[in-house]
Amino acid sequence: MYQYDDIDQQLVEERVAQYRDQTRRYLNKELSEESFLPLRLQNGLYVQRHAPMLRIAIPYGMLSSTQLRTLVDISQRYDRGYGHFTTRQNLQLNWPKLEEVPDILAELAQVQMHAVQTSGNCIRNTTTDQYAGVIKDEVVDPRPYCELIRQWSTFHPEFAFLPRKFKIAVNATESADRAATQVHDIGLHIRKNEQDEIGFKIIVGGGLGRTPMVGVTIKEFMPREHLLTYLDAILRVYNQQGRRDNKYKARIKILVKALGIDEFRRRVDAEWQHLKGKESTVPLSEFDRLNRFFTEPNYETLENQPSNLTSKLADSAGFARWYQRNTFEHKKPGYRIVTLTLKKPGQAPGDATAEQMTKAADLADQYSFGELRVSHEQNLVLADVRQDALIEVWEAAKQQGFATPTLGLLTDMICCPGGDFCNLANAKSIPIADQIQDTFNDLDYLYDLGDIDLNISGCMNACGHHHVGNIGILGVDKKGEEFYQISIGGASGHDASIGKILGPSFGQEQISDIIQKLMNVYVEHRFEEERFIDTYRRIGITPFKEAAYAKAH
């Protein structure tokens, strides 16, 4: 993973010192609330319902075990002994004291971490596939390109105060898009042309929130050396022409929609003519430099399916289920990718206690070269586990609630913290997740249903990505009471789509019953081996709506 040089370290430490002084001046009433707001936001600090929330950057989801242990220590001394992993591969602390945040940032800096640009109207943390660098079918490892974008975007003076927040995601595989690139402000797909040259398909104008949209292609192939100049051109057009009079219409998706992609492309290309070939053009030497940080670990020469693994798969149904759902094929023979699920029943999706995070760091040190990944689905990943060690990893994961064998199934939910923490939320999200986990606790039934994405958001800001869940649940407020709107038909992969609302919202106590009715329609109408999303697209919304609102006899 990327290692700071002296300049990186100096920048982060100077930012900590600046923010420490800004906090001191605010507490001494030398800075107004209005002046302090953008300063704290660009250092990751929100004011939530009960306490401040600090969002810590985990660039493109990469964590060392040392960094994770630092997060554990910080969570125990400055918070309540747990953290929340987000869809943007970051970590949130929900209970820090405002006056102690500079101390937290100083300790993060000592292990090459920060909270810079995890909030505010700026370019946020770049995300990518949690399996980057270890899966077979990727064009190239996308992480060096994510690091390039991170370095370009961090402290970029021109884009520090954009009309609204700005998110970029990168994908490098044809078979899957685990980074949900099509619902980002910019989505990048790494490709190779007929001359075997690396470049990018560039998608622009995606996003969720009040006006969800799937992005559209602005360039089919942009040679990699021109990536940053073209991103500069897109951001310049948006920065100059994006709406600033209405925050609900300030995202780039609104500008792209209003202009149309052809006119937006024309304006970007006109801006690009002033930038193409200039100082932000990336030389080959810079790609080579970044690639050196993402070399392969010291893999051993191993054979697939060692005898202890094949025996255990035959003898243990529980292990076989976990292997089937929670592990993934690795590009190297004899290795496997392992997902540690953060979806233990009774625990908020994406939450991990200090004890769990410590154990995850131990597992990374013992079995995965001291590194972990955070996934878009709010789980942790050990990317390089020997197949002959999988039984040991499974046993250890079970003890910490990491081995729930439901990855990709109905109860592997994406869920925002909701009204339990966020003062923007209209309703609580976590109790809905608990209700669904309690209702759908039969593994045989979950496995029969197969792959289903269920996403929950507490408000229209869509931090839980409900718009692109096969089933999406949105908390809404009705005269001070919490209700929930359900949509179906969303997807976030290469076939991205925005879900359609079933109809009027439901009370909290009804949600699991409604989900069960939707599952009954799916089971009744599906073809053999057909996924929920495919059945929905074939038969349409009407049968699901009729079942959901049918009167009980």
N, C-alpha and C positions, 0 to 999 in steps of 0.2 A: 504494500500500500504506500501511498505518497508520504514522504517524509519532509518536514519543513526544512528549508535552508535558513541561514541567518536573517535574511530579509523577511521571510515569512514570519519567523518568530518575533522579530522586532515590530512588525506591523501589528500583530495580535497583542503584544504586550503594551504597545503605545495606545492601542484602542482601549485596553483595560484601564490604563492610567487616565485617559480622557474621560471615560465613563465614570470612574470613581469620583473625579472632580465634579462632573456634571450632577451626579447623585448628591454629593455634599452640598452643592449650591442649591439644588432643589429642596433638600431637607431644611436648609437654612433660609428658605424662602427668597433666595436670590435669583431663582429661575421660576417663572410661572408654570402652571400646569400645561398651558398651551405650548410653551417653549420646550418643556421637558418631554412632551408626548412623542414627537418624532425621534428624539434621542434614545428614549428607552425602547421604542419599538424596533429601531434598527440594531439594538442590542438584545433583541429577543424577549423583551419583558412586556407582558400584557397585564392588565388589571382585570381579574376574573370576579366571579360572584362572591367568593369567600376570601380570596387572597390573590396576590400576584401569581402569574404563571410564567415560568421561564422556559423558552423553547431553545434547546441546544442542538446545534448543527451536527449532523452525521453525514458528511459529504458522500453522495451517491451510495449511502447505506453501509459504508465500510467502517468497521470498528476493530481495534486491537483489544486483546484481553486486558492489557494495561489500562487502556482508556475506559473500558467497561468497569473495571475495578475502581477507577477514579469516580465514575458516575455513581457507583454503589456508595462509596465513602461520602460523597457530597449529599446523596439522598438521605443518608442516615444523620448527618450532622446539621444539614441546613433545611431538610424537608421532613417527610414522614415515612421514609424508608421504602419508597417505591418510585417507579417512573412509568410514564405512558409513552409507548412507541407509536408513531403516527404513520399515516399513509404516505407522507413525504420523507420517510426513513429518518426522521428526527426523534429526539427524546424530549418529553415535557415533564417538568417538575411543577406540581400544582399548589405547593404551599411554601415557597421561599418568602423570606422577608425582604422587602424592597431595599432596606439599608444594607443587607448582606449580599446582595447580588454582585457587587464589585468583587467581593472576596471569592465568590463562586467562580466568576469569570477568570480571576487570577489563577485559581487552582486548575481550571480547565486549560489555560494557556500552557501550563507546565507539561501537559501531555498532548500538546498540539491539537487542542479543541477550542471552540469558541461558540458564540451565539450570534455572530454578525449576520445581518440580513436574513434572519429567520422570521422576521416580521417587517412591517412597513411597506411603503409603496416603492419597492425595489426588486431586483432580481433575486429570487429565493434559491434555496438549496436545489441543485440539479439532481435529478433522480434517474435511476436506470434499473435494469434487470438484476434481481438479487442473485442470479446464477451467473452473472457476467464473469467471463474468463475460465469457466469450468464446464460449460455445456458444449456439446458437439457441433451444433449447427449455427453458431454465430459467425458472422462475416469476419469480424475481428473483435478483440476485447474492447468494449466501449468505455472502460474506466479511464484510460488515458485521455480520451476526448472529453469525458465529464470533468476531469481535472483541468483540462485546457479551458473549458467554459467557466469553471469555478474561479480560476485565476483571472480570467478576463473580466468577469462580472463583479468580483469582490472589490469594493471601494471604487467602482467605476464612477467617476465624478459626474458624468453626463446623465447617468441613469439612477442617481440616488433618490430622486423625487419624481417618480413616474406618476401618471394619472392614477394607477392602482398597482397592486402587487402583480408580479410577473413570474411565471413558472415554466421551466424547460425540462423536458424528459427525453431520454435517449434510449433507443432500442437497436439491437444488432442481430436479431434472429428473424428468419422468415416464418418459423413455425408458431411463434407466440409473441405477444406483446405484453409482458408482465409489468411494464412501466406505465401503461395507460396513456401512451403518447398522444393519442388523438383527442384527448380532452384536456390538453395543456395549451397555454398561450403559444408555445412553440413545441412541436414534436419533431424529433430528428430520428430518421431511420438510416443506419449506416448501410451502404451498399458498395458493390464493386461493378464497374462498367465492363464492357467487352475487352478493354485493354488491361483489365485486372487492377485498375486504379481505384483507390478508396474515395468515396464521396458520400453525400447525404441527400436523401429525399427530405425536404423541409415542409412541414405541415404547420399552418398558422391559424389562429383564431378559434381554437378549442377552449373549453372551459365549462365549469358547472355553475353553482350559485343560482341566482334568480332567473337567469336566462341561459339554460344549458345548451351548449352547441358542440357538435363534433367538428374538429378542424378540417380545413381544406388544404390541398397541396398547392404550394406556391412555387416550388422548384422540384422537378423530378430527380435531378442529379446536380449537386454542387460539389466540385472538387474540394477536397478537405482543406487545401491551403487557403481557400477563400471563405471558409466557414465563418470566421470571426468578423470579417468585413461585411458579409451579408447579414449576419445577426445585428451588427451595428446599424446597418441600413434599415432593417425592420424596426429596431428599437427607436431609431431617430424619427421615423415616420409616425410611429405610435406616440412618442413623447411630444411631438409637435402638434399632432392632429387629433389625439385621443381626447375624449370628453373629460373636462375637469369641473364642469358645473354640476354634475350629478354622479355621485360615486357608484350608483347602481348601473350607470351606463358608461363607466369609465374603462372597462376592460377592453383589451384589443379585439376581442371577439365582436364587440358592438361596432367598432370601426370597420372591421373586415366585412361584416354583414351590411353595414350602411353603404359602403363604397362598392361592394362586390369584389370578388377575388381578382378579376382582371384589372380593375382600376387600382386596387391596392397593390397588386404586383407591379403595375406601371410606375407607381409612385416610389416603391421600394427600389426598383431597378434604376430609376432616375437618381435617387440618393446614392445608390451603390456605385454609380459611375465616378463619384467624387472620392470613393474609398478603395475601389478595386485596385490591387497592386501596391497599395500604400503600406504604411508601417505596421498595420495589424494583419497583413498577409503572413501566414505562418510558414516558416521555412522547415524543410525536412529535418534539420538538426533539432528543432524543438519537439517534433513528434518522437524522434529517437530518444531525446532526453526524458520525456514523459513515459515512454514505453519501458524504460529501464526501472521504473518504480513498480511495475506490474509484471515482473518476471515470474515464472513458475516456481513454486516451492520445491523442495528436494523430494520429489516423488520417487517412490521405490518401484522396481519392476515387479509387478504382481499379476496374478491371474484372476479373472472374474470368477465369482461364485465359489469361494473356498468351501471346504467340506463342512466347517462348523456353521456356515451360513445356510447351506442347503439343508442340513439336518434340522436346524432350528425352524426354518420356513416350513418344513414338513411336519414338525412336531408341535408347533405353537401357533394356534390360530390368531392369538393376540399379537404376536410378533409379526406374523405374516401380514396382518391388516396394517400395522404401523409401517412396515416395509413398503407395502403397496401404495399407501397414501402419502406418507411423510418423508419418503426418500425419493431421489431422482437420479437418473442415469448421469454418470460423470464421463468426461471426455477421456479420462485415463483408465485403463483396465485395472480392476482391483480396488477402485475407489467409488464412493457414493456421496451424493449431496444429501444432507440431512436437515430437515426443518424442525426446529423446536417450536411447537405451537404455543402461542400465548392465549389460548382459548379454553382454559380450564373452567369447568362449570363452577359458578359462584364467584368468578373473578372477572372484572371488566375486561373485555377484549382489548388486547394491546398492552395491558398493565403487566408489570413484572416487579415482584418484591425484591428487596435488597438480597435476600437469600437466593432467590431464583437467578438474579443477575450474576451473583458470585459463582453459583454453580455453572451457569452458562460460560463464564470466563474460564473456569476450571476445565470444562469439557473442551473449549477451544484450545487451551494449552496442551491438553493431553492427547487430543484426537484430530485437531484441525489447524496445525501450524500457528496457533495463537491468534487467529483471526475469526471474526464473525461478520455476518451481514444482517441488515434489517430489511424486511420485505415490505412492499406496498400493502400487503394484506395484514400488516402488523404482527408479524412473526419474526423469529430469529433463525438464522441459517448457519450451519457448519458446512462449509463448502467442500472440504477435502478429507472425508472420513474413510479410512481403510475398511473394506468390506469385512475383513476378519475381526474388526472391532465393533461392528454394528450392534451385536448383542449387548456388549458392555454399555454402549451409548444408550441403547433403549432402556436398559435397566436403570441407569442413572437418570435418564429423562423422566421415567415414570415417577420416580420419587419426588420430583419437583413439579409435577403436573405439566411437563413439556411434551408428553407422548400421547396426547389425545389424538387418536388416529382418524382425524376428520378433515385433513387439509383439502380444501376445494369443495367440501360438502356444505350442506345448509347451515350448520352451526359454526363454520369457520368464518364468522362474520367480520366485516369491517364496521367499526362503530366509533363515533366521536364521543368525547366525555359528556356532551349534552348538558342538560339543565342542572345536573349535580354539581357542575363546576362553572360552566361558561355563562356569562351574563348576557350573551347574545341569543342563547338558546330559548326556544319557545316551549320545549318539553324535555323530559329526561330521556336519555337513550339507553343507559345501562340497565334499568329495570326491564326494558323491552328485550334486550339481549338475554338477560337472565330468564325471562319467561319463555323465550324460544328454546334456549338450551334445556330448560326443565321439561318442556313438552316433547321435544324431539331428541330424546335420550336413548332411543333404541338404535344401536349401531347397524343391525341388520336392515332396518327400514331406511336409515340414512344412506347406506351403501346401495340399496335398491333404487333410491331416488337419483343417485349419481351426482355429477358436478352441478352445483347451483351456487351462484354468488348472491348473497343477501347482505345488503348494506344499509346502515342506519345513521341518520343525521338528526340532530336536535333542532336544526333551523335551516333556512334556505341558503345559508352560506355553504352548505353541502360538504363540510369537512369529512363526513362519512361516505361521500361519493354515492349517495342514494340514487341519483339519476342514472347511474350506469350499473346498478345492481340488476341481475336478472329479476330479483325482487328488491324494491327499494322502499324504505320506511322513513317518512319525514314527520318530525314532531311539529305540530301546529297549535296555536293558541285560539281557543274559542271562549271569549268573555272570561278570561282568567282560568279556564280549565284546559288540561292537556289532552289533545287528541292526536291521531296519527293517520296520515295520508299514505296510501299504498300505491306504488306504481309497479308495473311489470314490463319486461321486454328490454331492459337496459343491458349493455355490455360494454366492456372497456378494452377489449383486445383489438386484433386486426379488423374484426367485424363490429367495431364500436357503434353503439346506438344509444339513444336517450329513451328511457322507459316512459310508458304512457300511464297516466293516472287512472286508477280503476273507477273512482267516483268519490262521493262524500267520505269524509274521514271517519275513523272508528275510535271508540274508547279504548283505553289502555288494556282493560281486562279482555277485550275481544281479539287482540292481535294474533295470538297463537292459534285461535280457532279459525281465523280468516286464512292464515298461512296454511293450515291443514286443509281447508276447502280448496285452496289453489293447488295443493299437492294432489288432492283427489282428482281434480280435472286433468292434471298432467298425467297421472297414472292411467286414467281411463282412455286418454286420447293418444298417448305416445306410441310411436313405432318402436320396434326392438332396438335397443342401444341408442335411442334418440335422447338428446339432452333436453332439459327443460326449455332453454332458450330456443332450440330448434322447433320443439312442439309449439311453443307460443307463436313463433314466426309463421308456422304452417297453418294454424287454426285461428289465429287472431285473438283479440282481447275479449270478444263477446262471451264465450263459454266461461271464462274466468270471472268476468263481471257478474254474470247471472248467478254463478255459484256463491260468490262473495256476498251478494245482497239478497239471496233467496231467504224467504221467511221460513223459520223452523215450523214443522208441522207437529 
